[in-house]
Amino acid sequence: MTQAEFSVARTTPRFSFIAEAEVMGMSDGAHAVARVSQLSSRGCYIEMLNPFPVGRELRFNIRYGCSTCELPGKVIYTHSGYGMGVLFGEIAREYRLMLDAWLDELARKSH
């Protein structure tokens, strides 16, 4: 496969980000502890051996430093045995502020 097959146009910056996540499937209550490895203002990549299927609605808590952010999301792609890409849903104001603070910190560290 060529590199072009994997290129995706991004509308927001994506940062390397390592944090623990507790992931819950909305329809069946499935629960898993995983790791977030990439973060943007619109979504994240969650590493887990058995990712949820595409289209699954999720709720998850990301723990980073001394703070926790509770987010809704939907699985938009998976890599079997490795993880899944999640698009955030409607984020509560307090968690949006926290997410934006994390992204500001990551942006400063990347320059």
N, C-alpha and C positions, 0 to 999 in steps of 0.2 A: 504494500500500500504506500502511496505517496504521502508526503508531509501535508499536501494541500487537503487531503481527505480529513485531516484532523484539525485544520485551522478553523477557528470560530471567531467571528467578529464580536468583540467585547465593547459594550457601551460604557462600562465603568472599570476602573483599575482593579486588578485581582492581586492579592498579596499572599505570600507564604505565611502561614499562621498555624501554630501548634497549640491546640487546646483540647481538653476532654469534653465530650458531649454525651448526654443521656438522651437517647432517641426513642420516641414512642409513636407507634402507628396509630392513627386516629380511628380507623375502621375496626381493628381487631385487638387493640391494646397491646400488641407486641412491643417488647421493650429490649433495648440493647445499649451497652456502653461502647462508645466509639471514639474516634479522634478526628477533629477538624484539621485539615492540612492546608486549605486555601480559603480565603475570605474576600468578599466584595460587598458593596452596599446592596446588591440584589440577590446574593446567594452565597453558597459555600460548597466545598467538597468534603464529604464525610467518608473517612476510611473505615470500612468494616468488611469482614469476610463474607457475610451473607447480606448484601444490600437489599433494601426494600425494592419492590418492582416499580417501574416507571408508572407515574400517575398517582402513586400512593401519597395521601395527605399525611403530614407528620407534625408533631410538636416536639421541640427539643430544647434542651438547656445546654448552653455553652458556658463552661467555667474557664475563665482566663484571669490570672492573677487572683485578686481578692473579690472579683465580681462575677456574677452569673447573669446571663441574658437568656430570656425565654422567647423562643421564636416559633412561628408557624412556617410550614414550607410544603413543597410538593416535589417529589422526585422527578427530574426531567431527563436524566440518563443514568445508566449504571455500567460498571465494569465488574463483571462477575468475579467474585473472589477477591476484590480489591476495594470497591467503594461506589459512591453515587454522588451525582451532582444534584443540588437542591436549590430551587428557586424560592426565595422568601415570599410569604404571603403578607397580609396586613399586620404590621408590627406596631405594638403598643408604643405610645410616645416615649415613655421612660426607657424602654429597651432600644428604641431607635436612637435616642441620645447616647446610650452606652455603646451601641454598635458604631456610631459615628466617631465617638472618642477613641475606640480601638483602632478604627481605620485611620484616623488622624495620626495616632502614634505609629502605626505601621508605615504610613507614608513618610513621616519624618525619619524613621530608621532606614528607609530604603534609599535615601539621598545621600 
